[in-house]
Every structure is written in structure tokens, then in C-alpha cells.
Amino acid sequence: MPFEHQFTLWLLYFFAYGFVGWLWESGYVSFQKKKWVNSGFLNGPIIPVYGFSMVTVLAVIAPWKNNLLILYLASAVVITIIEYLTSWLMELLFHARWWDYSKVPLNLNGRVALPISAFWGLGVVVIVKFIHPFVARGVNWLDGHYGIYAAIIMLAAAMFDFGFTLANALAFGAATKRIDAAIDAKKQELKTHLDTQLDWLESYRQDAAARARLPRLSAVQRRLLKSFPNLRLNDTTASAKDIEKLMTLLKNKRK
């Protein structure tokens, strides 16, 4: 098979499974929050780590795809390694833990956990045996009609999305630190007023002047707060959930 054709097929598989992963993650988080949430790191309907994981698994397990035990074990190991490295690199770059398995038994530094890895292994077996034939049919149709052009257009769109999201994510840490400082100052202020029973969030709700002085997050940064339910910020004392509550209050008060 010519290199160009192989490149096109693997790139299309990457985007196909990135989209499948986005549907799964967004559906799961949306079910938890009882409203639709785009749960990807990027703005578009793709989660690259799913695409990369499935492409790697399909390439690695190709000789053993009919051996369920090897398929299961190899998939669990490959995805666990990718998940650990992705978590470590994202925390190194953004000073935030985007998912956290610390409360899951048999976890390793909160980045991966044995029950989660077991689930991923089972999930890949289901995908390879039942979902992949449909995905392959769609990829082959797209390749047959549009070929390398479809792959290049998707890659260009994803790179633009990545650059845009990366710029917002890099500024995310500085913005959340300023918000954290404002929350801490409000808590200290309330401690000096022994006659008030207000908590810090209710105080902001009633104080328009204090709200006006708060730093703002961009739409992308607010989405990142909502997209990762277990987000842990390394450089703030306030939790991501508290910052999200404050940003939601600001947004609602502007309506």
C-alpha cells in the first residue's frame, strides 16, 4: 500500500476515534451534570488522546486481533501508558491535573488506576469486535471519495483548534491564580465582620462592586472548568469547582 494511502487511512482513523471518544466523554459528563457539556480539551468534537490510543492499539494488536486475551491485555497496557504520559505532560505544561483517580483503588499517582485500565481494555475489545467494522467502513468511504484532502482539511482544522485552545490554556493558570487571590481576600474580609453570616460566594452575589473587580475568564477557559469534573489546579488554594461557581455567578449576573 502506498505511503500516502497508509498515511490517509491512519489519520482518518485518528479523527474517527477522536470523535468517538469525544461522544463518550461528553455524554458521560453531560449525564452527570444533567446538561450537555463539551468534555474535550479542544473546542471541536475530538479528543486526541482517544484517537492516538486507538490508532496505537490497532497498530500494535493487529497480529493478535482474534485472540481476545492478548487483545484485552495489550489494549489495557497500551492505553494505560498513554493515559499516564498524557496526564504527566499536561500537568507539567498547564500546572493542573485534568483528571484524578486518587480516590480509585489501586491507582498510580492518581494518573491511572487498575480498575480504569481494566475498563479501557474491555472497552477496546468491544470497539475492535463490534464498532471498528462500522468505523472502518466509514473511513474507507471517506478515503475513497476524498482521500488525502479529507485528512489534510481535518488536520488543519485540528491544528488551528489546538493552537487556539493552547493559548487560552496557557493563560488559564495565571487567570485562575488571580481569581484565587480574590476569593481568599473575600474570605479574609468576611472573617473580620463577625456580624455577617454570609459565605464568600453569597457575598459576591450581593456585592456588584466586588464582582466588577474580579478577573474574567474567556469562553474557552470557562468551558475547560466545566469540561473536567475532577480538575485540580496546582497553583491555587481555591478548588476548580469554587472558581467555576464564581465564574457562573458572574456570567448569570451579566444577563
N, C-alpha and C positions, 0 to 999 in steps of 0.2 A: 504494500500500500504506500503510495507517495507520501512524503513527509507533510506536504501541505494538507492532504486529506486527513492524515492522522491528527495533525495539529487542530484542524477544524472540529473533528469529532470530539476530541478530548476537551476542547474549550467549550463546546456546546453542552457536553455532559456536566462540566463545571457549573455553568449557568443554570442548567436544568435542575441539578440537585441543590444548588444555592437557593433556587426558588422554592423547591420542595421543603427545604429546611426552614425557609422564611415562613411558609404557610404553617408548618408545625409549631415553631416557636411563637409566632404571633397569635395563632389560635389558642395555644396553651395559656399564654399570658392574658389574652383577652378574656378567656373563660374565667381566670382567677379574678380579674378586675371588673368583669361583667360589662365590658365595653371594648370596642375594637382598639387594639394597640399595635402599632408597627414595632415589632420587637427586635428588629435588626439594628446593627451598629450603623449601617449605611441608611440613606433615605429611601433608596429604591428597594424593590421586592427581591432582595437577595441577601443571604448570609454566607459570605465567602468561606468560612470555616467548614460549613456543611459541604459546599461544592468541592473544596480541596480534599476533605476527608473521604468523600465518596469516590472521587477520581483516584485517590491513592489506594483505597481499598480495592476498587475494581481492577487496578493495575497489578496489585500485589497478589490478590487471591484468584486471579484468572485461572491458573492451573488446577486449583482446588475448589472451584465454584460448586462442584457437585458433591463435595464432602462437607456435610453440614457441620461436623465438629470442628474441622480446620477453619471453615468459613467463619464460624462463630468466634473461635478463639483469636484468629488473626484479625478479624474486624475489631473486636474489643481492644486488643493490644494497640493496633494502629491508631484508632480514634482516641484512645486514652493518651497516647504520646502527643498527638496533635493538639488535643484539648489542653494538656498541661503546658506545652510550649506556647500556645496562643495566650493562655491566661498570664503566664510569666512575662511575655513580651508586651502585652497590653498594659499590665501593671507597671512595668518598667518605663513605658513611654508616657502613660497618662496619669500615673500615681493614683490609680483606682483599681479596685478588684471588681470586675464587671459581673462575675458570678462567684458564689461562695458556697462550697459544700462542707463547711466546718461543722455543721450540725448533722451531717450524714455520717453514719458509721463507716469505719474503715476508709477514711479519707486521707489523702496525702497533701498536706499544707493547704487544705481547703480548695485545691485546684481541681483535683479529680477524686473520685471515690469509687470503691469496688462495686456497690450496687448500681451506680450510674453507668459504669463501664459495662457491667453485665447487661444493663438495659440497652446500651448502644449496640452491643454485639447481637442481641436478639433483634433489634430494630433493623440492622443491616441484613440479617438473614431474611427477614420479611421483605425488605426492599429488593434484594437480589432475586428472590424467588417469585415475588408477586408483582412488584411495582416496576422493576427495571425493564421488563419486556415492553411495557407501555411507554416508558421514558425513551427507550432505545428506538421505538417506532417513531416517536415524535422527533427525536434528534435526527434520525435518518431522513425523515421527510423534510425537515428544515435544511439539512445539508444538501439534499437532492435538489431543492428549489432555489436556495440562496447561497449555499456553500460558504466560502471564506468571508463573503460580505456580511452575512448574518453574525458570524463570530467577531469580526472586526468592529461592527457597529455596537454590539453588546459590550465588547471590551472597552471601547472608547467611552461609552456611557458610564460604565462601572468605574473607570479611572477618574472621570470627572467627578462622579459622586464621591469617590474615595478622597480625592483632594479637598473637596468642599467640606466633607464631614471631618476630615483630619484637622483642617484649620480650626473648625469650631471646637473639636475635642481638645486640641492643644490649649485653647483659650479657656476651656471649661474649668480646669483646675484653678486658675487664677481667679475666675469669677466666683466659684464656689467658696474659695477662701475669704473673699470679701463679704460674701453673704454670711458665712460662718461667723466672721468677726461682728457683723451687725446683730446676729441672733444672740451671741454671747453678751454684747453690750446691752441689749434689751433685757436679758435675764438679770444682769448685774443691776440695772436701773430698777427693775421691779423689786429686787431684794431690799432696796433702800426705802421702798414705800410699804411699810408694814400694814397700812390700812387697805391695801388692794388685794383682791383675791384673783386677779386676772393672771392667766398664764401668758407666756410671751407671744403666742400666736393670736390670742384674743386681743391682746394689747395692740398689736399691729392692725388687727381688723378695725379697731376703734380709732386709730390714730393715723389720719390721712397724711399728716406732715412727715411722720416717721416712715410711712410707706414710700413717700416721694423721694426719700433719701437712699432707698435701697438700691443696690446694683441690680441690673436686669440681665436675664439670660436670653440668648437668641432662641428662635423657634426650634432649631436643631438641638441646642443644649437642653431645652426643656423636654424635648422628645427623648433624649438619652436618659434623663432622670426617670421618665415613666417606663422606658423600654426594658430596664433591667431591675426587676423587683428586689434582687439581692445585692445591688450595687453598694460597694463600701469605699468611701473616699479616705485616702490615707492621710491627707493634709488638713482635715477638718475635725473638729470635735463634734459638731452637729452631724446627725445622720443624714444620709441622702433622702430619706423619707421626710425628715423635717424641712429640708431645703425644698423638696418638691411641694410640700404643703404650703410653704410661704410663697413660692412662685405661682401656685394655683390661686392663692388668695389675691396676689397682685393682678393676675390675668382676669379673674372674676370681677375685681373692683373697677377695672378699666372698661368693662362692658356697660 
